[in-house]
Amino acid sequence: MKLGWTLAQRAMADHYEQLAREHVAPRSEWHYTREQLDRQAWQAMADDGLWRIPVPEYLGGHGLSWWDFCAALEGITRGSKDLGFCLSLIAHAGFLRSLVLFGGRYHLEVALPKMMSGAVGSTALTEMSGGSDVAKCALTAYPHGDGYKLVGTKTHITNAPVADMFWVLGRINGLPAKRDISVFVVERRDGGIKTGEHEHMFGNRTSPTGPISFFGLPIGADQVLGQPGNGLSTTYATIALDRLLYGVIGAAYLESLLEDAMTFTAQREAFGHPIADYQYVQRRVTNVKLAIESTRWVSYAALGSLVDGREDAALLSSTAKLIGSEGLAGAALDVMQIFGHAGYEQSRHSRNVQDALGTLIAGGTSDIQRKNIFTQLVKLRKTVSAGVPKAA
């Protein structure tokens, strides 16, 4: 269990917090009203080396760890105060890790350098018929020459309207049923691929989401990520990081909300006393702190399990996503109520609630996380039982 950041990681977090204050925060509201990803800020993060942090040096990265990356991500979350921008970062991060873990020559020599240098990545799993049940994907790669042609549509995909690189889950026609699911890495280009208009979201409007359609897009066989037919295991390894990162940013995002609440409750008076003196206000403030700590530590536990390759990584990642998103949504609502009528006006406080509610859906709903947790509990129990020798 990680007990805190090293001095170098604290410096990393502080550096990226300042960078986000300079590049993301000043334009956040402008991009929010226009429902746009801030590409200028995105490029600034890439130019500073954000995406090189967890990539090995021999692949052009800085050779640091995912712990270092999470320190940077916490800093960006605190400095930007823009949850949508951070959700777009998460969608890119899982894609990046997947390239490093499973990539062949094309992925490491073509896709990865672009992903580290400012290209926007999009992880495309969801389809209209399947929702969170990714195993029901219908997008198909048909053999064509030395490669394939992709046909199908993905829906509700984070970053899709603006992405340069796509991580796409589909099937390879001709492989045996249930062993045909595969992952493809493709670039945006003219002909064969089209992204639709961004969806008009209730919140997180700086993280554009929309559909991607493939009309016989030709790709090479070397663009299959990992082994053909091994797409589900590649997917689960990819989304495990995504899910726990929801917890990482959720805890960091709530820190600024807690500071706002503490300041307000000390200054605002009711019936001759600061409202901080009243237990009903104290309860709401402590709810925020409890959400921060419970989310942070389970997210750290999940990351530790993931990087160590332990069997409970998927379970803990879903736990971090569930606790993180529900804690964030509940705490944002508590803060809005602390501010009273001013909190309900169109302001940062009401926007926080809108954005936080989106995390209950994005990245897998709370119900899906509970299903994953139960499935993993059953799986781990069977594993333990199989390892116990029978009595004589």
N, C-alpha and C positions, 0 to 999 in steps of 0.2 A: 504494500500500500504506500502510495506516495504521500508524504507528510507536508509537502510544501515545495515551492520553487527554489532552485539554487539561486545564488546571486546573479549568475549569468542569465538565467531564465527570467528573473525579475527585471533585469536590465532590458531583456528582449521585450517583455510585456510593456514596460514603460516606453520603450522606443516606438513600438507600433501603436500604443495609445496616443502618443503625440502625433504620429503620422496620420492617424485617423481623424484627430481633431483638426488637422490642417487640411486634409484632402476630402474627407467624407462628410463630416458634420456640417460645414458651412453650406453645402449644396444639397443636403439631404431632403429638406422640405421642397425645394425646387423640383428635384427628380421625383419625389413622392407624388406631387400633384400631376406630374406628366406621366407617371407609371413607367419610369425608365430606370434601367441599371446605370449607375454612374461609371461609364467606361473610363473616364479620365482618372477617377480615384482608383479603379481596378488596375489600370496601367501603372499608377504610382506605386501600388503595393507590389506588383510584379517587378517593377524596376528596382525596388528596394531589396528584392530577393526573397519575398515571402514564400513563393512556391518552390524555391530551391532549398529551403530549410531542411525538410526531411528526406531529400533525395541524395543518394550516395554520391560522393565526389567523382567517381569514375563515370557517372552519368551526367555530370555537369552541375550537380547540386552542391550544397554546403556540407553534406555529410553529418548533419545533426540528427535529432530524433523527433518522433511525433510528440514527445513531451515538450520539446522546444517550440514546435509548431503550435501546440495548444496554448502555450504561454503567449505567443504572438497573437493568436486568435482572441484570447481573453482581452488583450490590450486593444485590439481593433474594436471589439464589442463595446468596451467601456468608452473609448474615445469617439466612436462614430455615433453612438446612441441611435443606430439605424439597424433594426432587427432584420429587415428585408435584405439589406446589403450582405449581412452576415449569413443569411440562409443561402444566398447565391455562392458565397465562399464555401459553404459546406458541400454543395452539389459538385463543386470543382474538386474539393479535397479528396473525396472518395474515389473519383475518377483517377486522380493523380496517383494515389496509392496503388490502385489496381494496375496501372501501367507498370509501375516499378516491380510489383509482385509477380505479374503474369506476362509481362510484355516480351515480345520477340523483337526482331530487328526493326521492323516497321514502327512498332510502338515506341521503342527506345530511341531510335534515331530520327524519326519524323514527328510523331505525335508529342512525345514528352518534351522536347525542346520548345515546341510551340506553347504547350501548357504552362511551362515555367516562365515564358517570356511575355505573357499578356493575352494570349488567346483565352477565350472564355469556354469552359467545358460544361457539358450538359449530360447528365446521366438519365437515359431514357428507358424506363421500365414499364410504366403504366399504359394500359390500353383501355378503351372504352368498355370492352366486354369483361375485362379481368380485374380492374381496380387493383387492390393490394395483392391479389392472387397472381403473382408474377409467373407462376408455372403455366398459366393458361394463355400465355402470349400467343398471338397469331401471326405477327410479322414473320415473314419467311425469306430466307436466302435461297434462291434457286441456282444450282450449278450453271455456270456460264463460262465457257472457255477454261482458263486457268484459275478462275475465281468464282464470283457469285453476282447475282443481281438481287437487291433488296426490294421487297414489296410489302407495304403495310403502313399503318399509322400508329403513332404513339400520342397520348393525350395527357394534358395537365403536367407538362414537363418543365421543371424549373430551368431557367436560363434559355430555353429553346428559342425564343424569338430573336435572341442576340448571339447565340453560341457560334463558335467557330469550329469546335470539335464535339463529336457526339459519341457517347458510350451507349450502345444499343443492344438490347436483349431481343433475341428472336430465335427462330428455328432454321435448321438446315434441311431442306427438302431432300429426301432419300435416305436419311439416317433413321435408325429404328425409333419407334415411338418411345417417348420418355427419355431417350438418349440423344435427342436432336437439338436440345436447347443450347444455344451458344451466344457469345457476346462478340459484337463487331465494333471496331473503332473506325469512324469515318469523319471526313472533313466536309465543311460546307463548301459547295461549289455549284456552278450552274448546271442544270440538267439532272433530273433524277431525284432531287430532294427539294422539299419546300416546307418552310415553317409558316404557320398561320399567325394571325394577329394575336397580340398578347390578350390574355383574359383579364377582365375587369374585376379585380379582387377586392374583397372586403377590407383587407389589410395587407401589409408587406408589399406595398406597391412599388418598391424599389427593386423587387426581385421578379422580373417579368416571367410569366408562365404561359405556356401555350402548346399547341400540337406540332408534331413533325410528321410529314408524309413522305414516303419513299415510292417512287414510280419507276422501278427497275433500275435503281442506282447501281452502276457497276463498281465492284470493289475487288481487290486482290485477295487471294487465299491467305496472304500474310497479314491481313487486317483482322482475322479472327483472333480474339484475345484469349490466350490459354489454349487448351485443347478443344477441338470441335466436339460438341455434345457435353461439355463440362461447364455449361453456362450457369447452372444453378449454384454450384459451389463458388464460382467466381463472383456471382451476384451477392451471395450471403457474406462473403469476405469484404465486398465493397460497401454494402449498406450497413454493416456492423460499425464501421468508423463513422459513417454519416449519422447514425442514430445516437451514438454517445456524444458526438459533437453538438447535438441539440442541447444536451445537458451542460456542456462546457459554456456555450454562449448564453444559455438561459441563466446560469448563476452569475456570470459576469454582467449581463444586462440588468439584472435585478439590483446589483450593487449601486448603480446610479439612481435607481428608483428609491432605494432605501435611504440614500443620502438626501434626496428631495423630501421624502416623508419626514425624516428626523428634523430637518431644518424647519419645515412648515409647522410641525406639531409643537416645536419650541416657541415659535413666534405667534401663532394664532391663539387667541384667547376666546373662551366661552364661559359665561357665568363667573367672571372675575379670575379665571385661572387659565394658564396655557393648556391647550387640549391634551398635551402630553401627560398631564396629571390624571387623566381619566382612563380607567381600565379598558373600556371598550376600544379606545384608540390604541392603547398599548398592545391589545390583542392583535389588531391589524398590523401594527409595526412588527411585532414578533413573528407573525405569520410570514412576512417577507424574509426575515432573517432565517427562519427555519427552512424556507424553500431554498434559499441560497446554499446553506450548508448541506442539506440532504442531497440536493442536486449535484453540487460540486464533488462530494466525496464518492458518490456512486459512479459518477462519470470518470473520476480518476481511477477507481477500481476497475471499471470496464476497459479503460485504455491500457492499464497495466496488464490485464488479462489478455487483451487483443495482441499487444506487441510481444507478449511472452508465449503466445500460441496455446493458451490454456483452453480446456474444453468448455468452460463456463463463459467464454467471451461473448457469444451470441446472447445468452441469457442476460448478462450484465449490461450489454449494450441496449437491449430492449428496455431493461429496467431504467437505465439512465434516460432514455427517450421518454418513457412514460412519466417518471417522476419529474423530469425536467420540464416537459411541456405542460403538465397539469399544475405543477408548482408555479411556473411562470404565469399561466393564465389566472390562477387564483390570486397570486400576489399582485399582479397588475390591477385586478379588480379591487383588491384591498386598498391600494394606493389611490385609485380614482375616488373611492368613497371617503378616504381621509381628506381629500381636497374638496369634498362636498360638491356644491353647485359648480364651482370652477372646474372641478375634475370632469364633470359631465359635459361641459362646453367642448366645442371642437378645439382641442389643444393637444399638447404632448401626452397628457394623462389618458384622454380617451383614445388617442391613437395607439398608445401602449396596449390597451385592452384589445383593440382591433387586431393589432399585429400578433399579440400573444395567443389569441384564440386560433390563429392560423396554424400554430405549431401543434395543435391537437389533431390536425388533419395531415399536414405536410409530413413527408418522411415516414408515413405509416401511421394510421389513426391509433388512438389509445386502445381501442378494442383489439386491433391487430397486434399491438405490443403485448397485451395480456395473453392473447392466443399464443404468441411466440414464447413468452415466458413459461406458460404451462407446458407447451410442447417440449421446450428445453429441459424443464424439470423432469418430465417423463423420460426423456432420452438419457439424462444424467443418472437418473435412478436405475435405469436398466443397465447402464454402464457399470455402476457401482455393484449392482447385484451380480452381474456376470463375473466380476472379479473376486467375489467372496467364495472361498472354497466350501464345498458341501460338507455337512457334518458326516462323520464316519458312521 
